[in-house]
């Protein structure tokens, strides 16, 4: 590893927005730590070249499984010497209700909890980097929620499933809430953290049965290519003053979110799971 290069960790780096972000980072000569479950496509020259030169280093894991997540984070801590930026990008989109092996609803597990665990586990490597920035991929769907109940996000039980403003939007709201809640403490260590909506993008997560039927006919008209979403995530890391932290960024601008009074509740729940389940 070239110590002068920026080293960027990206979860979900092998497809959609994550793949475009990986290519954007690599095109600048930086290095990428890719945390992925499936292989990269084999038809991308920049990916093939970066793998050969070890500018792109792959760590495989099922992020929804604590045993797999522990293993991959341990590998990264043993093999890497620093991280400049973390993009917590991997997520579950508009899937039906499903539960992780730990017993929590999968949207909460992957979209809300896993980015927190990644942040906590890799914070020391981030402190050895230059940028010391974390970008959490959120969604502006959280702006349309009219109520928030953390217990039903973790375990919806008999609540009717809704594709956009159901568990997906709630898990992204919880993500943005803890991002804001943890920001002051992280800033005392020199770490900035922001949650960002990449906008609607044409990826495998936003087509077919995953999307509401009324959106499908106009999907290609209103959804952008994933390269635009990748640019929004990238720009959110660099287009703000270093002291601006904890904010939710939508369409490139700081955007207020509802239910800010729940930040401590969400953060305390994540701390409890991390300390009493993940670390044991």
C-alpha positions as CSV (number, residue, x, y, z in Angstrom):
1,X,0.0,0.0,0.0
2,X,1.2,3.5,-0.9
3,X,1.1,5.5,2.3
4,X,0.4,8.7,0.3
5,X,-2.7,7.3,-1.3
6,X,-6.1,7.9,0.2
7,X,-7.7,4.6,1.3
8,X,-11.5,4.4,1.1
9,X,-13.6,1.6,2.5
10,X,-16.9,1.0,0.7
11,X,-19.5,-1.6,1.7
12,X,-21.7,-2.9,-1.1
13,X,-18.9,-1.9,-3.5
14,X,-19.6,-4.4,-6.3
15,X,-22.9,-3.2,-7.8
16,X,-25.1,-0.2,-8.4
17,X,-24.0,3.0,-6.7
18,X,-21.3,1.2,-4.8
19,X,-19.7,0.0,-8.0
20,X,-19.8,3.5,-9.6
21,X,-18.3,5.0,-6.4
22,X,-15.6,2.3,-6.4
23,X,-14.7,3.2,-10.0
24,X,-14.7,6.9,-9.3
25,X,-12.4,6.5,-6.3
26,X,-10.0,4.2,-8.3
27,X,-9.9,6.6,-11.2
28,X,-8.2,9.1,-8.9
29,X,-5.5,6.7,-8.1
30,X,-6.8,6.1,-4.6
31,X,-7.2,2.6,-3.0
32,X,-10.4,0.9,-2.2
33,X,-11.2,-1.6,0.5
34,X,-14.4,-3.3,-0.8
35,X,-16.6,-5.1,1.7
36,X,-18.9,-7.2,-0.5
37,X,-21.0,-10.4,-0.5
38,X,-20.8,-11.2,-4.2
39,X,-18.0,-10.9,-6.8
40,X,-17.3,-7.8,-8.8
41,X,-18.5,-7.9,-12.5
42,X,-15.7,-9.3,-14.7
43,X,-16.2,-6.8,-17.6
44,X,-14.9,-3.6,-15.9
45,X,-11.3,-2.8,-17.0
46,X,-10.6,-0.4,-14.1
47,X,-11.7,-3.1,-11.6
48,X,-9.6,-5.8,-13.1
49,X,-6.6,-3.6,-13.2
50,X,-7.0,-2.4,-9.7
51,X,-7.4,-5.9,-8.4
52,X,-4.1,-6.9,-10.1
53,X,-2.3,-3.9,-8.6
54,X,-3.9,-4.5,-5.2
55,X,-5.3,-1.0,-5.3
56,X,-8.7,-2.7,-4.8
57,X,-8.7,-5.2,-1.9
58,X,-11.8,-7.4,-1.4
59,X,-13.2,-8.6,1.9
60,X,-16.2,-10.8,1.6
61,X,-19.0,-11.0,4.2
62,X,-22.7,-11.4,4.8
63,X,-23.2,-8.2,6.7
64,X,-26.5,-9.4,8.2
65,X,-24.7,-12.2,10.1
66,X,-22.7,-11.3,13.1
67,X,-20.3,-14.1,12.8
68,X,-19.5,-13.2,9.2
69,X,-19.4,-9.5,10.1
70,X,-17.0,-10.1,13.0
71,X,-14.7,-12.1,10.8
72,X,-14.4,-9.6,8.0
73,X,-13.9,-6.6,10.4
74,X,-11.2,-8.6,12.2
75,X,-9.5,-9.3,8.8
76,X,-9.5,-5.6,7.9
77,X,-8.1,-4.6,11.2
78,X,-5.3,-7.1,10.8
79,X,-4.5,-6.4,7.2
80,X,-5.0,-2.6,6.8
81,X,-3.0,0.2,8.4
82,X,-5.3,3.2,7.8
83,X,-8.6,4.3,6.3
84,X,-9.3,7.8,5.2
85,X,-13.0,7.6,4.3
86,X,-15.7,5.1,5.1
87,X,-18.8,4.8,2.9
88,X,-21.4,2.7,4.7
89,X,-23.2,2.1,1.4
90,X,-24.5,-1.5,1.6
91,X,-28.2,-1.8,2.3
92,X,-31.5,-3.6,1.9
93,X,-34.0,-1.9,-0.3
94,X,-37.7,-2.6,-0.7
95,X,-37.6,-6.3,0.4
96,X,-40.5,-7.9,2.2
97,X,-40.3,-8.4,5.9
98,X,-37.4,-10.7,6.7
99,X,-35.4,-11.4,9.8
100,X,-31.7,-11.7,10.4
101,X,-30.1,-14.6,12.3
102,X,-30.0,-12.3,15.3
103,X,-33.8,-12.0,15.2
104,X,-34.2,-8.4,14.1
105,X,-36.0,-7.2,10.9
106,X,-33.4,-7.2,8.1
107,X,-33.9,-3.5,7.1
108,X,-33.0,-2.4,10.6
109,X,-30.2,-4.9,10.8
110,X,-28.4,-4.0,7.6
111,X,-29.4,-0.3,7.0
112,X,-29.3,1.0,10.6
113,X,-27.2,-1.3,12.8
114,X,-24.4,-2.6,10.6
115,X,-23.1,1.0,9.7
116,X,-22.9,1.7,13.4
117,X,-20.9,-1.5,14.1
118,X,-18.6,-0.8,11.1
119,X,-18.0,2.7,12.4
120,X,-17.2,1.5,15.9
121,X,-14.9,-1.3,14.8
122,X,-12.9,0.6,12.3
123,X,-12.7,3.9,14.1
124,X,-9.1,3.4,15.1
125,X,-8.1,2.8,11.4
126,X,-10.0,6.0,10.5
127,X,-8.0,7.9,13.1
128,X,-4.8,7.0,11.2
129,X,-6.1,8.5,8.0
130,X,-6.2,12.0,6.7
131,X,-9.9,12.7,5.8
132,X,-11.4,11.0,8.9
133,X,-14.9,11.1,7.3
134,X,-17.8,8.7,7.3
135,X,-20.7,8.8,4.8
136,X,-23.8,6.8,5.6
137,X,-26.1,6.1,2.6
138,X,-29.6,7.2,3.7
139,X,-32.7,8.1,1.7
140,X,-35.0,11.1,1.3
141,X,-37.9,8.6,1.8
142,X,-37.5,9.4,5.5
143,X,-38.9,12.8,4.8
144,X,-42.3,11.3,4.1
145,X,-42.8,9.4,7.4
146,X,-45.5,10.7,9.7
147,X,-44.6,8.6,12.7
148,X,-41.6,6.7,14.1
149,X,-41.5,3.8,16.6
150,X,-38.1,2.2,17.0
151,X,-39.6,-1.0,18.4
152,X,-41.7,-1.6,15.3
153,X,-38.7,-0.9,13.1
154,X,-36.7,-3.7,14.9
155,X,-39.7,-6.0,14.9
156,X,-42.7,-5.0,12.8
157,X,-44.9,-8.0,13.8
158,X,-48.3,-7.5,12.2
159,X,-47.8,-4.1,10.6
160,X,-48.8,-4.2,6.9
161,X,-45.7,-4.0,4.7
162,X,-45.2,-0.9,2.6
163,X,-42.4,-0.8,0.0
164,X,-41.0,2.7,0.3
165,X,-42.4,4.3,3.5
166,X,-42.3,1.0,5.5
167,X,-39.3,-0.6,7.0
168,X,-36.9,0.9,4.3
169,X,-37.7,4.5,5.1
170,X,-37.9,3.8,8.9
171,X,-34.5,2.1,8.9
172,X,-33.0,5.0,6.9
173,X,-34.5,7.5,9.3
174,X,-33.0,5.6,12.2
175,X,-29.6,5.7,10.4
176,X,-29.8,9.5,10.0
177,X,-30.9,9.9,13.6
178,X,-27.9,8.0,15.0
179,X,-25.6,9.8,12.6
180,X,-26.7,13.1,14.0
181,X,-26.7,11.8,17.6
182,X,-23.1,10.5,17.5
183,X,-21.6,13.4,15.5
184,X,-20.6,15.6,18.5
185,X,-18.6,12.8,20.2
186,X,-16.9,11.7,17.0
187,X,-15.9,15.3,16.2
188,X,-14.0,15.6,19.5
189,X,-11.7,12.9,17.9
190,X,-11.5,14.7,14.6
191,X,-14.0,12.4,12.8
192,X,-16.8,13.9,10.6
193,X,-20.0,11.9,9.8
194,X,-22.9,12.7,7.5
195,X,-25.9,10.8,6.1
196,X,-26.7,11.3,2.5
197,X,-29.5,10.5,0.1
198,X,-28.0,9.5,-3.3
199,X,-31.3,10.1,-5.0
200,X,-33.4,7.6,-7.0
201,X,-31.0,5.6,-9.2
202,X,-31.5,2.8,-11.7
203,X,-30.0,-0.2,-9.9
204,X,-31.1,-3.8,-9.3
205,X,-32.6,-2.7,-6.0
206,X,-35.0,-0.4,-7.8
207,X,-36.6,-2.5,-10.4
208,X,-39.1,-5.3,-10.8
209,X,-41.1,-6.5,-7.8
210,X,-38.9,-4.5,-5.4
211,X,-40.6,-1.2,-6.6
212,X,-44.2,-0.1,-6.2
213,X,-46.2,-0.9,-9.3
214,X,-47.1,2.8,-9.9
215,X,-43.5,3.8,-10.2
216,X,-42.3,1.0,-12.6
217,X,-43.7,2.6,-15.8
218,X,-41.8,5.8,-15.3
219,X,-38.8,4.4,-13.5
220,X,-36.4,5.1,-16.4
221,X,-37.6,8.6,-16.8
222,X,-37.3,9.8,-13.1
223,X,-34.4,7.6,-11.9
224,X,-30.8,8.6,-12.6
225,X,-27.9,6.3,-13.6
226,X,-26.1,5.1,-10.5
227,X,-23.0,7.2,-11.3
228,X,-25.1,10.3,-10.2
229,X,-25.8,8.7,-6.9
230,X,-22.2,7.8,-6.5
231,X,-21.3,11.5,-7.2
232,X,-23.7,12.7,-4.5
233,X,-22.1,10.4,-1.9
234,X,-18.6,11.5,-3.0
235,X,-19.4,15.2,-3.0
236,X,-21.0,15.0,0.5
237,X,-17.6,13.9,1.8
238,X,-15.8,16.9,0.4
239,X,-18.2,19.7,-0.3
240,X,-18.8,20.8,3.3
241,X,-16.6,22.6,5.8
242,X,-14.7,20.1,7.9
243,X,-16.6,21.2,11.0
244,X,-20.0,20.4,9.5
245,X,-21.0,17.0,10.8
246,X,-24.1,15.0,11.7
247,X,-26.2,16.5,9.0
248,X,-28.5,14.8,6.5
249,X,-27.6,15.8,2.9
250,X,-30.3,15.7,0.3
251,X,-29.7,17.0,-3.3
252,X,-26.4,18.4,-2.1
253,X,-27.9,20.5,0.7
254,X,-28.2,20.1,4.4
255,X,-31.8,19.0,5.1
256,X,-33.7,19.0,8.3
257,X,-35.3,15.6,9.3
258,X,-38.2,14.9,11.6
259,X,-38.2,13.1,14.9
260,X,-34.9,14.5,16.0
261,X,-36.0,13.8,19.6
262,X,-35.4,10.1,19.0
263,X,-31.7,10.4,18.3
264,X,-30.7,9.2,21.8
265,X,-33.2,6.4,21.8
266,X,-31.8,5.0,18.6
267,X,-28.2,5.4,19.6
268,X,-28.7,3.8,23.0
269,X,-30.4,0.8,21.3
270,X,-27.5,0.4,18.9
271,X,-24.9,0.7,21.7
272,X,-26.8,-2.0,23.7
273,X,-26.8,-4.4,20.8
274,X,-23.2,-3.7,19.9
275,X,-21.9,-4.1,23.5
276,X,-24.1,-7.0,24.6
277,X,-24.4,-9.0,21.4
278,X,-21.7,-8.2,18.9
279,X,-18.8,-7.9,21.3
280,X,-19.5,-11.0,23.4
